[in-house]
Amino acid sequence: MTITTSLQVHVQPERVELRLGEPVAIEVQIFNGSPIVDEFAVELLGPTFDPLEADWVRATPATLPLFPDASGSIVLTLLAPAGSRMAAGAHHIGVRVSSTTARQQAVVGEITLAVASQPALFMHLEPESVTGGRTAALQVQVRNIGNSPLHLAFGADDPANALTFRFGQRELELPLDSEQFIPLELAGRRPLIGRTAQRVFSVAATITDRAAELGVEPVAFGDAGRANGMFNQRPWLSSGVLTAFAVLLPVLAILIAAFILRPPVEAPVIVGDLTVGVDGEVQEVFAREGATVLTDAPLAKLDETVARLELNARQVTLREAVIAREALATEQLIAQARGTLPPAVDQPPAAFLEALDAKLESAQLDALDLSRSALTGLIDAFSAYCASLDAPLPECPNPNYPLTADTVAALQQDVSSLGARVVLDANAKYAAVTVTLQNLQGLRSDVQAQIEAAAGATEAAPAETVSPEALQAALDQEAAVQAEQAATDLAKADQAVSEAALACENAITAIGLTTLRAPFDVLITASLITRGVELKAADVAFQVERTDGRAFGVLPAQRQPAASDIPENESCPTTFAAWQAQDQAAATATPAK
């Protein structure tokens, strides 16, 4: 990642491979192109889920003082503890370089943090030792204690080949932070007489790491997960059974009476709360009170309208930031070109004017593309806003762009609406880009008039006529005077693009979170939502009980939405060329009406 302004930053590497518990180094090279001595600091931002803790990052040195036109490096050492269980996958993180004397002087870039898969499985038999006759039943407890989803395939064996095994299910998908209990039935020929037969057996789980679904390399398991157990198989008749029965009969009668008469013991009810994690209106509730829901099954769905409007707003903001950054060069060219026209000089040479006209023509084409891109953003924003209205505005079916004064007034009365604010911003941006285009067209007309005026006097130009080289030197001198301000503006533009891109990626993720899924097998004890209810991110949607009766801790299961819930057709381009490609693809897929 390289960002070039008066503050020039280069980050190596652009993709950081991180293994939990092992440090990695990120080198941030900084060049101070400003005319003052300054001091700089670096910090890491994000990712959206499992954000980096401040004490995981150490900067060496903590701050970097630099003279004008001097460079240096800050090395960031990132150590995510193994116990953090940060989810495997490719995460987008921001690298912010800022001046300690002027916090507004900062740039934010984006690199990829690829958290390596560290799969781990806890496996246990409940109980480890069972007693029975011909058959016995137990459960295989498996818990994903790693940082990537797993696929398990179960098998079992016993050294004596005396048992057969029947699993409730042979294969299982085990998501992050989830736990399952698999029923297992043992069966074998029962001894006729004698002592209890102790049959040792082993249950194994062949483990497949599903980290490839998260964009990182899966890890191969050398050994399968394994748990050992004992089946104490009673014979049909044991020696001395009758004598023992006669002796123990009074004792058994007392025990049975005590068991029958003992007060009932209530089983502990371990419950917890589930939240969706984003704001929205409940569109559908799939789980009812008293129902048992399996892992990853949907519990509720929020209306995506608010999340989609938020994404649209973030995309428009990102598009505007990209357009603003691209427009800086054009604006500087306009200012430089105006400085070369009369009365700065009596008559610039035709060769120089023709070269200037070629530059302005190229800038005019770029400004036209900017205008088209801004118009696309305005059309998308206004279409989304109209679709969200119960009673559309009169201009919704056939809008004029820029929007009419009446439509702008109506939108200003609805400023509490996010969609209305997005449309107003997009309309203002389109109007501003249109003015830039008109300025370029007018400036080019002036230059072409100068070319026509100089056409007849080119051969008779006096010796003292200002040469193109002298004019270029004047341009360079003027550019040097304005360079610092231009660099500052460009730094702010780069920072705006980077921050808008991160916000846009977060908005895409938020759409995936509008579907609430069961983190593990749960019993719905209370449903606190109904269709049409407005939820805040922290509002409790369901109270649930774990079906295995175990402790119900803080739920990390909503750290990331399911991959199937994230929209595939949405993106956050950070370059003007990428926006153009996306607009062209959309136009090809959806023919104009």
C-alpha positions in Angstrom: 0.0 0.0 0.0 1.4 3.4 -1.1 -0.2 6.8 -0.4 1.5 9.8 -2.0 0.9 13.4 -0.8 3.1 15.8 1.1 2.9 13.0 3.6 4.1 9.9 1.7 3.4 6.5 3.2 4.3 3.0 2.0 3.3 -0.1 4.0 4.9 -3.5 3.7 3.6 -6.1 3.3 0.2 -5.3 1.8 -1.1 -8.7 2.9 -0.1 -9.8 6.4 -0.3 -13.5 7.3 -1.1 -13.8 11.0 -1.0 -16.9 13.2 -2.5 -16.5 16.6 0.1 -16.4 19.3 2.9 -15.5 16.9 4.1 -11.9 16.2 4.2 -10.4 12.8 5.9 -7.2 11.7 4.4 -4.4 9.5 6.8 -1.8 8.3 5.4 1.7 7.7 7.7 3.9 5.7 7.0 7.7 6.1 8.3 10.6 4.1 7.7 14.2 5.3 7.3 16.3 2.2 6.0 19.3 4.1 8.3 22.4 4.8 8.1 21.9 8.6 9.5 19.5 11.2 6.8 17.1 12.2 6.2 14.0 14.3 4.1 11.0 13.2 2.3 8.1 14.8 0.8 4.9 13.3 -2.2 2.9 14.5 -4.2 -0.1 13.1 -8.0 0.2 12.7 -10.5 -2.6 12.5 -11.5 -5.2 11.5 -15.2 -4.9 11.9 -15.5 -8.1 13.9 -13.0 -9.2 16.6 -11.3 -5.8 16.4 -7.6 -5.6 17.2 -6.9 -4.7 20.8 -4.6 -1.7 21.4 -2.2 -3.8 23.6 -1.7 -6.3 20.8 0.2 -3.7 18.7 3.6 -2.3 19.6 5.1 0.5 17.6 8.9 0.9 17.4 9.5 3.8 17.8 6.2 5.0 19.3 6.4 8.2 17.3 8.7 9.3 14.5 10.0 12.9 14.3 11.1 13.9 10.7 12.7 17.0 9.2 11.3 18.4 5.9 12.1 16.1 3.0 13.3 13.3 5.4 12.0 9.8 5.7 12.0 7.0 8.3 10.1 3.9 9.3 7.9 2.7 12.2 7.7 -1.0 12.7 4.4 -2.3 14.1 4.6 -5.7 15.9 1.2 -7.3 16.0 0.7 -10.2 18.4 -2.8 -11.6 18.7 -2.8 -14.0 21.7 -3.6 -17.6 21.0 -6.4 -17.4 23.5 -8.1 -14.6 21.6 -9.5 -17.1 19.0 -9.7 -14.4 16.4 -11.8 -15.8 13.5 -9.7 -17.2 10.6 -10.1 -15.5 7.2 -9.1 -12.4 5.3 -9.9 -9.2 7.2 -9.6 -5.6 6.0 -7.8 -3.4 8.4 -6.9 0.3 8.2 -3.4 1.7 8.7 -3.6 5.3 9.9 -0.6 7.6 9.8 -1.2 10.9 11.5 0.8 14.0 12.6 1.0 14.3 16.4 1.0 18.1 16.0 -2.0 18.3 13.6 -4.3 15.3 13.8 -6.1 16.4 10.7 -2.9 15.8 8.8 -3.4 12.0 8.3 -3.8 9.3 5.7 -5.6 6.0 6.1 -4.8 3.1 3.9 -6.1 -0.5 3.8 -4.2 -3.8 4.0 -5.4 -7.3 4.2 -4.9 -9.3 7.5 -5.1 -13.0 6.7 -5.6 -14.7 10.0 -4.4 -18.3 9.7 -6.6 -21.2 10.5 -5.8 -22.9 13.9 -8.5 -25.6 14.1 -9.0 -27.4 17.4 -11.5 -29.9 18.6 -12.6 -30.9 22.1 -14.1 -34.4 22.2 -15.5 -36.2 25.2 -17.8 -39.2 25.9 -20.7 -38.5 28.2 -20.4 -40.7 30.2 -17.0 -42.2 29.6 -18.1 -45.5 31.3 -21.5 -47.0 30.7 -23.1 -50.2 32.1 -25.8 -52.2 30.4 -26.9 -55.5 29.1 -27.0 -56.1 25.4 -27.1 -52.4 24.6 -26.1 -49.1 26.2 -26.4 -45.4 25.1 -24.2 -42.4 25.5 -23.4 -39.1 23.8 -20.3 -37.9 22.0 -19.6 -34.3 22.9 -17.7 -32.2 20.4 -16.9 -28.5 20.6 -15.1 -26.3 18.1 -12.4 -24.5 20.1 -10.5 -23.3 17.1 -11.0 -20.3 14.9 -12.4 -21.9 11.7 -15.4 -24.1 10.9 -14.9 -27.9 10.8 -16.4 -30.9 9.1 -16.5 -34.1 11.2 -17.0 -37.7 10.2 -17.4 -40.2 13.1 -16.3 -43.8 13.5 -15.7 -46.2 16.3 -13.9 -49.5 17.1 -13.1 -51.9 19.9 -10.0 -54.2 20.2 -12.1 -57.4 20.8 -14.5 -56.7 17.8 -17.3 -57.5 20.2 -19.4 -54.4 19.7 -21.3 -52.6 17.0 -21.8 -48.9 17.0 -24.8 -46.8 15.8 -24.3 -43.0 15.7 -27.2 -40.5 15.6 -25.4 -39.0 12.7 -22.2 -40.0 11.0 -21.2 -36.5 9.7 -21.5 -33.1 11.2 -20.7 -29.5 10.3 -19.4 -27.7 13.3 -19.3 -23.9 13.0 -17.2 -21.5 15.0 -17.8 -21.5 18.8 -20.4 -24.2 18.5 -21.0 -27.5 20.4 -22.9 -30.6 19.6 -23.9 -33.9 21.3 -24.1 -36.9 19.0 -26.2 -39.9 20.3 -24.3 -43.2 20.2 -25.7 -46.7 20.8 -23.5 -49.6 21.7 -24.6 -53.2 21.2 -22.9 -56.6 21.7 -23.6 -60.2 22.6 -24.3 -60.3 26.3 -22.4 -62.9 28.5 -24.6 -65.7 29.7 -23.0 -66.1 33.2 -20.0 -64.9 35.1 -18.6 -61.6 35.8 -19.3 -58.2 34.1 -17.4 -58.0 30.9 -15.4 -54.7 30.5 -15.2 -53.8 26.9 -12.9 -50.9 25.9 -13.8 -49.0 22.8 -12.7 -45.8 21.0 -14.7 -43.1 19.1 -12.8 -41.2 16.5 -13.7 -38.1 14.4 -12.0 -37.5 11.1 -11.6 -33.7 10.9 -11.7 -31.5 7.8 -10.8 -27.8 8.2 -13.2 -25.6 6.2 -10.9 -22.5 6.4 -10.9 -22.3 2.6 -14.4 -20.9 2.8 -13.0 -18.0 4.7 -10.2 -17.3 2.2 -7.2 -18.8 4.0 -5.3 -22.0 3.6 -6.9 -25.0 5.5 -4.8 -27.0 7.9 -4.6 -30.7 7.5 -5.1 -32.8 10.7 -2.5 -35.4 11.3 -4.6 -37.4 13.7 -8.3 -37.7 14.2 -10.0 -36.5 17.3 -10.4 -39.5 19.6 -12.1 -40.3 22.9 -12.0 -43.7 24.8 -14.7 -45.3 26.8 -15.7 -48.4 28.7 -18.9 -50.6 28.2 -19.5 -52.6 31.4 -21.6 -55.4 30.0 -23.5 -57.4 32.6 -24.1 -61.2 32.1 -27.5 -62.7 32.1 -26.8 -64.4 35.4 -23.9 -63.8 37.7 -22.5 -66.3 40.3 -24.1 -66.0 43.7 -26.8 -63.7 42.3 -29.6 -65.4 44.2 -27.7 -65.3 47.5 -26.9 -61.7 47.0 -30.4 -60.8 46.1 -31.7 -62.4 49.4 -29.2 -60.5 51.5 -29.8 -57.2 49.7 -33.5 -57.4 49.5 -34.2 -55.4 52.7 -31.6 -52.8 51.8 -33.0 -52.5 48.3 -36.5 -52.0 49.8 -35.2 -49.1 52.0 -33.3 -47.5 49.0 -36.4 -47.7 46.8 -38.6 -46.2 49.4 -36.1 -43.4 50.0 -35.9 -42.7 46.3 -39.6 -42.6 45.9 -40.1 -40.4 48.9 -37.2 -37.9 48.3 -38.3 -34.4 47.3 -38.0 -33.7 43.5 -34.9 -31.9 42.4 -35.4 -29.2 39.8 -33.0 -29.4 36.9 -31.1 -26.1 36.4 -32.5 -24.0 33.6 -29.6 -22.4 31.9 -30.8 -19.5 29.7 -29.4 -16.6 27.8 -30.3 -13.8 25.4 -29.9 -13.5 21.7 -29.6 -10.2 19.8 -29.5 -9.5 16.1 -26.7 -7.0 16.4 -28.0 -4.3 13.9 -31.0 -1.9 13.9 -34.0 -2.7 11.8 -37.6 -3.7 11.5 -38.5 -7.4 12.1 -39.7 -8.8 8.8 -40.2 -12.5 9.8 -39.9 -14.6 12.9 -39.1 -18.2 12.2 -38.8 -19.6 15.7 -41.7 -19.9 18.2 -41.7 -20.4 21.9 -41.1 -24.0 22.9 -39.5 -24.9 19.5 -36.1 -26.5 19.3 -33.8 -24.9 16.6 -30.7 -26.6 15.3 -27.3 -24.9 14.8 -27.2 -22.3 12.0 -30.9 -22.4 11.3 -32.5 -18.9 10.9 -34.4 -17.5 13.9 -35.5 -14.2 12.6 -35.0 -11.9 9.6 -35.0 -8.1 9.7 -36.2 -6.0 6.8 -33.0 -5.2 4.7 -34.4 -1.7 3.6 -32.6 0.3 6.3 -29.3 -1.7 5.9 -29.6 -1.4 2.1 -30.1 2.4 2.4 -27.2 2.6 4.7 -25.0 0.7 2.2 -26.3 2.9 -0.6 -25.4 6.0 1.4 -21.9 4.6 2.1 -21.4 3.7 -1.5 -22.5 7.2 -2.6 -20.2 8.7 0.0 -17.3 6.6 -1.3 -18.1 7.4 -4.9 -18.1 11.1 -4.0 -14.8 10.8 -2.2 -13.3 9.1 -5.2 -14.7 11.7 -7.5 -13.4 14.5 -5.3 -9.9 13.0 -5.2 -9.9 12.6 -9.0 -11.2 16.2 -9.5 -8.2 17.7 -7.6 -5.9 17.3 -10.5 -8.4 18.8 -12.9 -9.0 21.8 -10.7 -5.2 22.4 -10.4 -4.9 22.2 -14.2 -7.7 24.8 -14.6 -5.9 27.1 -12.1 -2.5 26.7 -13.9 -4.1 27.2 -17.4 -5.8 30.4 -16.3 -2.5 31.7 -15.1 -1.0 31.4 -18.6 -3.7 33.4 -20.4 -3.7 37.2 -20.8 -3.0 39.5 -19.0 -0.2 37.3 -17.7 1.4 37.5 -21.1 0.6 39.4 -24.3 0.4 36.5 -26.6 1.5 32.9 -25.7 3.0 31.1 -28.7 0.7 28.9 -30.7 2.7 25.8 -30.0 2.2 26.3 -26.2 -1.5 27.1 -26.7 -2.0 23.9 -28.8 -0.3 21.8 -26.1 -2.5 23.4 -23.5 -5.6 22.8 -25.5 -4.7 19.1 -25.7 -4.3 19.0 -21.9 -7.6 20.7 -21.5 -9.3 18.3 -23.9 -8.1 15.4 -21.9 -9.2 17.1 -18.6 -12.6 17.8 -20.2 -13.1 14.1 -21.1 -12.1 13.1 -17.5 -14.6 15.7 -16.1 -17.3 14.3 -18.4 -16.6 10.8 -17.0 -16.8 12.3 -13.4 -20.1 13.9 -14.3 -21.5 10.6 -15.6 -20.3 8.8 -12.4 -21.8 11.4 -10.2 -25.1 11.2 -12.1 -25.1 7.4 -11.7 -24.7 7.9 -7.9 -27.6 10.4 -7.9 -29.8 8.1 -9.9 -29.1 5.2 -7.6 -29.7 7.2 -4.4 -33.0 8.8 -5.7 -34.3 5.4 -7.0 -33.6 3.8 -3.6 -35.3 6.7 -1.7 -38.4 6.6 -3.9 -38.7 2.8 -3.5 -38.7 3.3 0.3 -41.7 5.8 0.3 -45.3 4.8 0.9 -46.4 7.8 -1.1 -43.7 8.6 -3.8 -42.9 12.2 -4.7 -44.4 13.5 -8.0 -40.9 13.5 -9.6 -40.2 9.8 -8.7 -41.6 8.3 -11.9 -39.8 10.7 -14.3 -37.1 12.6 -12.4 -35.0 15.5 -13.8 -31.3 15.7 -13.0 -30.2 17.8 -11.2 -33.4 17.6 -9.2 -35.9 20.4 -9.4 -36.2 23.1 -6.7 -39.5 21.6 -5.6 -38.1 18.1 -5.2 -35.1 19.5 -3.2 -37.4 21.4 -1.0 -39.5 18.2 -0.3 -36.3 16.3 0.5 -35.1 19.1 2.9 -38.4 18.7 4.8 -37.6 15.0 5.3 -34.0 15.5 6.6 -34.6 13.0 9.4 -34.6 10.3 6.7 -31.2 8.8 5.9 -32.3 8.2 2.3 -33.3 11.9 1.8 -29.9 13.1 3.1 -28.1 10.8 0.8 -30.1 12.1 -2.2 -29.4 15.8 -1.2 -25.7 15.1 -0.9 -25.6 13.2 -4.3 -27.5 16.0 -6.0 -25.1 18.7 -4.7 -22.1 16.6 -5.8 -23.5 16.2 -9.3 -24.2 19.9 -9.5 -20.7 20.7 -8.4 -19.1 18.3 -11.0 -21.3 19.9 -13.7 -19.9 23.3 -12.8 -16.4 22.0 -13.1 -17.2 20.6 -16.5 -18.7 23.9 -17.6 -15.6 25.8 -16.4 -13.4 23.5 -18.4 -15.5 24.0 -21.5 -15.4 27.8 -21.1 -11.6 27.7 -20.5 -11.0 25.6 -23.6 -13.0 28.0 -25.7 -10.8 30.8 -24.4 -7.7 28.8 -25.3 -9.0 28.0 -28.8 -9.7 31.7 -29.4 -6.1 32.5 -28.4 -4.9 29.9 -30.9 -7.0 31.5 -33.7 -5.6 34.9 -32.7 -2.0 33.7 -32.8 -2.4 31.7 -36.1 -1.5 34.6 -38.4 1.3 36.0 -36.3 3.2 32.8 -35.6 5.9 33.3 -38.3 6.4 37.0 -37.6 6.7 36.6 -33.8 9.3 38.9 -32.4 12.5 37.4 -31.0 11.6 38.5 -27.5 8.4 36.4 -27.6 8.1 34.3 -24.5 9.2 30.8 -25.2 7.2 27.7 -24.3 10.0 26.8 -21.9 9.7 30.2 -20.1 6.0 29.8 -19.9 6.4 26.3 -18.5 8.9 27.6 -16.0 6.3 30.2 -14.9 3.8 27.4 -14.5 6.3 25.4 -12.4 7.0 28.4 -10.2 3.2 28.9 -9.6 2.8 25.2 -9.0 5.5 25.3 -6.4 3.8 28.1 -4.5 0.6 26.1 -4.3 2.1 22.7 -3.9 1.8 22.5 -0.1 -1.9 23.4 -0.1 -2.5 20.9 -3.0 -0.7 18.2 -1.1 -2.7 18.8 2.0 -5.9 18.7 0.0 -4.9 15.4 -1.6 -4.0 13.9 1.8 -7.5 14.7 3.1 -9.0 13.3 -0.1 -7.1 10.0 0.3 -8.1 9.8 3.9 -11.7 10.4 3.0 -11.6 7.6 0.4 -10.0 5.1 2.8 -12.4 5.9 5.7 -15.4 5.8 3.3 -14.3 2.4 1.9 -14.1 0.9 5.4 -17.5 2.2 6.3 -18.9 0.8 3.0 -17.4 -2.7 3.8 -19.0 -2.5 7.2 -22.4 -1.7 5.7 -22.2 -4.8 3.4 -21.5 -6.9 6.5 -24.4 -5.3 8.3 -26.8 -6.6 5.6 -25.6 -10.1 6.4 -26.3 -9.6 10.1 -30.0 -8.9 9.4 -30.5 -12.7 9.5 -30.2 -14.0 13.1 -29.1 -17.7 13.2 -28.9 -20.2 16.1 -25.4 -20.3 17.4 -26.0 -23.9 18.6 -28.9 -26.2 19.3 -31.3 -24.1 21.4 -34.8 -24.3 22.9 -36.8 -21.1 22.5 -38.0 -20.2 26.0 -39.3 -16.7 25.1 -39.7 -14.8 21.8 -39.6 -11.1 22.5 -40.2 -9.9 18.9 -43.0 -9.9 16.5 -43.3 -8.9 12.8 -43.1 -5.1 12.4 -41.3 -4.4 15.6 -38.4 -1.9 15.4 -35.2 -3.3 17.0 -32.0 -1.6 18.1 -28.8 -3.5 17.9 -28.6 -4.3 21.6 -32.3 -5.3 22.0 -33.0 -8.9 23.1 -34.8 -10.9 20.4 -35.1 -14.3 22.0 -34.4 -15.9 25.4 -33.2 -19.4 24.8 -32.0 -22.5 26.7 -29.3 -24.8 25.6 -30.7 -28.2 24.8 -27.8 -29.9 26.5 -28.4 -28.0 29.7 -24.8 -26.6 29.9 -23.6 -23.2 30.8 -24.8 -20.4 28.5 -22.0 -17.8 28.2 -21.5 -14.7 26.2 -22.3 -15.5 22.6 -19.5 -14.9 20.1 -21.5 -16.6 17.3 -22.7 -13.3 15.8 -19.1 -12.1 15.2 -19.6 -12.7 11.6 -22.7 -13.3 9.5 -23.1 -16.5 7.6 -21.5 -16.4 4.1 -24.8 -17.1 2.5 -26.3 -14.0 4.1 -23.8 -11.5 2.7 -24.9 -10.0 -0.7 -22.6 -11.1 -3.5 -23.4 -8.3 -5.9 -22.3 -5.4 -3.7 -18.8 -3.9 -3.6 -16.9 -0.8 -2.5 -14.5 0.3 -5.3 -11.8 2.8 -4.2 -10.7 4.0 -7.7 -12.6 5.9 -10.3 -11.7 3.2 -12.9 -13.3 0.5 -10.7 -16.5 2.6 -10.4 -16.6 3.0 -14.2 -16.2 -0.8 -14.7 -19.0 -1.4 -12.1 -21.3 1.1 -13.8 -20.6 -0.4 -17.2 -21.3 -3.9 -15.9 -24.6 -2.8 -14.3 -25.6 -1.1 -17.6 -24.8 -4.3 -19.5 -26.8 -6.5 -17.1 -29.8 -4.1 -16.9 -30.6 -2.6 -20.4 -31.8 1.0 -20.2 -35.6 1.4 -20.3 
